[in-house]
């Protein structure tokens, strides 16, 4: 966990938008920053106090000393940062929306401090990426080793190709947006972080989660196979549901934000004016 004189909220570029009685926290995933939420933020801010921030690995964070690969070799350290940030902002009983790796970070934080979380919404989350026994994570170990080798040998070229794999290519501006986010993250950060993410195995945390969950998945996600949401639903101890958005890619908040908002509306019960 990062300890700073100015506090986590300053270091992690934390902002609160909106003035509702309830709080929602939006947590981005690998290689991204808080700007991936820009399309849905104005809608949510009409109903909630919305907290956005940048993880310490993000290229948007100015102090490069904050991310120490040794300290962040597991999701536990990220969960501790999240808890520290929520305590600093005096938030509890909140709605947590975690994309990709942040979905599992939110699960871990909710096990450590369940009173902080009223609801977990997990978008494109996965407890493990490498296939093992009868579990389908989507990648063979050799796939991950090749991915890491490509990051190490030519990070910027890899970032361009990876963005086009994980973001729906029918939305070129969104592909370009994530590509730029990835390239702002330093290669010496990207490699150890990718190891943390793609070698992670958090399956055992699922049956300790006592906070109500909604798992959101797209119909075609390069990173997370369609079997993973149902696996998570069966394993999570708390009441959990799965919502499928009929779109391609790992980033519905970028490429299908109105459909994502429809799902969030049905989960949380707020009204959305349907405008583009």
N, C-alpha and C positions, 0 to 999 in steps of 0.2 A: 504494500500500500504506500502511496506517495504521501509524505508529510511535508507540508509547506507553511511558511509564515503567512502567505496570502490566502491559504486554503485551497482545497480542491476545486471549488467552483470557479475561481479565477483561472487556475492553471488549465482547467478543462473547458474553457470558453463557454461556461454555462449561461443559458438565458432562460427566462420564464416569460412566455407570451400568453396573453389571455387573462381572464379574471374570474373564472368559474369557481364554484365551491369545492369541486373535486380536482385532483391533480393527475395528469398523465405524464409519464416519462417516456421519451422516444430515444432508443439506444441503437446506434448504427453498428454495422458489422465490419469485417476485415476490409482494409483498404479504403474505407469510406470516411465521411465526416458528416456533421449534422445537416449539411445542405441536401442530403438525399431525402430529407423529410419536407422540403420546401413546398411541394405540391399539396400535401395534406395538412400542413400546419395551419393555414388560415381558417380552414373549416373546423378543425379541432379547437382552435383558440376561441371560437365563438361560444363554446360550451364548457371549456376546461381551462385551468392553468396548465400550460404545456411546458414541460422542461425539456430542453435539448442541450446536448453537450458533445464534446469530442473526446474520445478515448485518447490516452496519452501516446498511442502509436500513430495517431492521425497526422498527416502532413499539415493539417490546419493548426496544430499545437506548436507554439513558437519555441518553447523551452525543450530542446532535444534531449536534455539530461533526464527528463522525467521517465522515459521508457528505458528500463534496464532489462535486457532479454533474460538474464538469470532470474530476476525477481518475477517476471511475467511468463514463466515457463509453463504455467497452468492457468486455468480459468479462475482458480481460487483468488489470485491477487486482483483480478478484475472485479470479482464479486465484492471483495473488500473495499475497493475504490468506490464501487457503486453504493455500498452501504454507507461509507464515509461521506459521500456526496449528499445522499438523502438525509443523513443526520445533520450535516452542515446546513442544509436548506430547510431543516425542520419539517420534513415531509414524512407522512406515514399513511397507511391504508390507501395506497395509491394504485393506479392502473399502470402497469409496466408493459410497454410494447418493445420487444427486442427482436431485431432482425439478425438472422444468420447466427454467428457465434454469440451474439448478445442474448439470444433466446436461452441458451444453456447457462450463460452467466446469470441471467435473471432467475433461473431455476435454483442455481446454487445459492444466490443471495437470499432467495425466499425461504430456503431451508435453514439458513443461518439466522435470519431475522424475519420470521413469518408475519409479524405485526406490521411490517412496513408495506406489505403488499396485499391489496384487495383482489386483484385480478392480474393474471399473466396472459399476454397475447404474444404468441411466438410465431414469427413470420420466417419461413424458410429455415427453421432450426433443425439441427441434427445432433444426436448425442454421440455419434461416431461416424466417420467417413470411410473407413477401410472395412471391406468385407471380412467377416470372420464366421466360421461355422455356418449356421443357418441365418445369420444376420446380414442383410444387404445394405451396406453403407454407400455404395455407388462407385467406390474406387478399390482397385487392387493396390497392395503395398507398392508394387512396381510403378503404378500410375503416380502415386504421391512422390516417390523417389525421383521420377522424371520431372514432375512439376517443380520440385525443389531445385533440381539441377538447372532447369530453365531459368528460374528466378536468379540463381547464383551466376549463371553465365551471361545473361543479357536481360536484366530486369525490365528495362523500358520496352523492349520488344515483347517480352512475355506479358507485360501489363496490357499492351494493345490487344494482343490475341485473347487474353483471359477475359477482358471486358466484353469482347464480342461473343464469347461463349456463354457468359452468365447473364448478360442483359439482352432482352429481346431485340434482335437486329432490325426488326420492322420499325424501331424507334431510334434512328441514328443519333439524334441529339442526346438521348439518355445513355447510349453506349459511350459517346464522347465524354459526357459528364463523369461517368464512373472511371473511364480511362484516365482522365485528368486527375481525379481523386487518387487513384492508385499511384500515379507517377509523382504526386506530391509526397507520398510516403517514401522515406529513404530506403534504399535497398538493404542497408545493414539492419533496418528494422523489419522489413518485409520478410526476409528469410527466416529469422527465428520465430516471428509471429506465425508464419505459414506452418512451421513445424508444430507449434503449439496447437494450432487449429486442426490441421489435417491428421495429426497423430493423437488427437484427444479421444478419450473414451469416458463419457459421462453417463453411460447407461445406468449405472448403479444409483445415480442421484434421483432418477425419475420416481422411484417408489417412495421417496422421502418428501416429495412435493405435496404440500397440503393446501396450497392456494389454487383456487379455481383457474383453469387454463382453457384458452382457445388456441388451437394450432392451425395456422393459415398456410396453405400450400398452393402453388400454381400447378396447372395440369402438365407442364413440361419444364422441369428445373434441372439444369445440367449438374448442379451441385448436390441436390438431395433427391433420391429416387422416391417414387410415389408410395412405396411401402413404408417409408420412415414415419409419416404422420400417424398412421394407424398403429405402428409399433409403439410410438410415444404415448398415444392415447391409452393403449392397453396397460402400459407400465406405470403411468402417472397415478399416484395414489388418490389425488383429489379428483373431483368431477372435471372431466375434460371433454371438449368437442373438437371436431375437425371441420374446417371450412375450406372448400376448394374454389380458387378463382380460375376461371377459364381463360388463361393467358400463358404465354411462354416466358421463361426466364426466372431469375432468382430475385428480381427487384420490382415487385408489383407497385411499390410506392413511387417508382419512377415511370413505369411503362403502362400501368393500369390503375392509376390512383383513384379514379372515380369508382371503379369496381371494388377496390380495397376499402374506400370510404363506405360503400354500401354494406360491406361485411362488418366493418366497425360499427356502423349505425345499428345493424341488426343485433350485434352483441351488446352494445352499450346503451342503445335506446335514445339516441339524439336525432334531431332532424337535420337533413342536409339539403340546402337549395341546389337543385340540379342545374348547374351552369358550368360551361367549359372554361 
